Amino acid sequence: MIKTVVSTALPVDERLLIKKNVIRHGNSSKRICIVTGTHGDELEGQYVCFRLNQIVQQNLEKLNGTVEIYPALNPLGIDSITRGIPGFDLDMNRIFPGNPDGTMTEQVAYTLLRDLQGADMVIDIHSSNIFLREIPQVRINEHTAEKLVPYAKLLDVDFIWVHEAATVLEATLAHSLNSLDTPTLVVEMGVGMRINHGYGNRLVNGILNLMHSLGIWAEAPETISVPTPVVSVGNRVSFLNADASGVFLTEIKNNMIVEKGEKIGEIVSPLTGEVFQTVEAPTRGLLFTLRAYPIVYQGSLLARIHQF
């Protein structure tokens, strides 16, 4: 059943509509929510929503509870290939928990938060941005790690990053929901403006696996054996930043083990043929983030490595 969660007026006789698909079967009151499309340039979640919709609806007898799928929390951003909310110059994932008496965007955030509140699990799907490529991973605030890491291990991801609390993250959907005792997992995978079917299929199977553990899905997926992800706790992530502006060239792929001193890539000048910087791994570890967009400026993030 398609339901409208948000309906609000736009300036020129139009309306902003945010919809969800509610799939319910059986007598269980348990509910899982899949949300994505918070950033208009992140599309990996669109495929996940499509496949999950198909699988659940074609196997309805296996469902005992409610699955709610929100493919576009920021439909204006998706329509216009804009990361934030067009016309407002706002990152939608920085305005939660919202305000029922605030601006239009704050009212939208508040309404979405209240609609999701109380779910047994929320999966918040992101896909980095156009600049960085991420392996399938779950990111968890250290304050909720004890509760959420066991769930994250069921999602068929390669990496779980338990990060320190940061003030900016307090305005995210996940932080707001977790603060309301609604368990929420943030998934990052792939790269902006692209869809990786392999990553998407893995996450769909992981979600079904998690649903099975919650008692919402009758059987665990048979098509995969969920691997044990690397869990990063504490200050074990190294950031590689550009020392110079130029074009970043690399021959390696993320999701591989790199050795200390191993060459990650080069920053070069197309004008002079110079190599401005040879980028080397500062430590042995798992390369889980790698620059996808080659044009870089001094200070640009090139890679992240989990230290072994």
HUJOGI-V620319 format. One line per field, one symbol per residue. phi: phi as a letter, one per 30 degrees, with the letter a starting at -180 (. if undefined). psi: psi as a letter, one per 40 degrees, with the letter a starting at -180 (. if undefined). burial: # if it has 16 or more other ideal C-beta (glycine too) atoms within 10 Angstrom, else .. A space follows every 10 residues. Layout:
phi: ???
psi: ???
burial: ???
This chain:
phi: .dbcdbbbdc echbbdcccb cccbaicdcd bbccbaidcd ccceddddde ddedddddbd ddcbkbcccc dbdbdddddc hbddceichb dedbbddiad ccdedddddd ddddddejdd abcccbbhad cbccdeaccb dedcdedcee dddddhccab cccddbeddd cddddddddc icdbcccbai bdibbcdddd dddedddddd edddicbdbd ecdbcddddd ccbidccccc cddbdlcdcb cccdibdcce iddclbcbcd dcidcdaccb ddadlcdcbb eccddbceje dcabbddd
psi: hhihdhhiii dgfiihhhii hhhhiaeiei hhhhiafdhe eheddddddd dddddddefd eehgahhhhg egdgddddde fhdahheefi hdfeeieahe eaiddddddd ddddddheid hhhhhifbae dihiihihhh ideedddddd ddeeefieih hhiiiiddee eiddddddde fhhhhhhhia iifihhdddd dddddddddd dddeedhdii heeihhihih hhhagehhhh iheiiahhhi eiiifihiih eihdaihihd deeihdhhhi heihahhehh hdhdhiihei hdihhhh.
burial: ....##.... .....#.#.# #.#.##...# ########## #########. ###.##.... .######### ########.. .####....# ###.####.. ....###### ###.##..## ########## ########## #..##..##. ########## ###.....#. ########.. .######### ##..##..## ########## ##.#.##..# #....#..## ##...##..# .###.#.#.# ...##..#.. ...#####.. .....##.#. ##..###### ##...#...# .######.
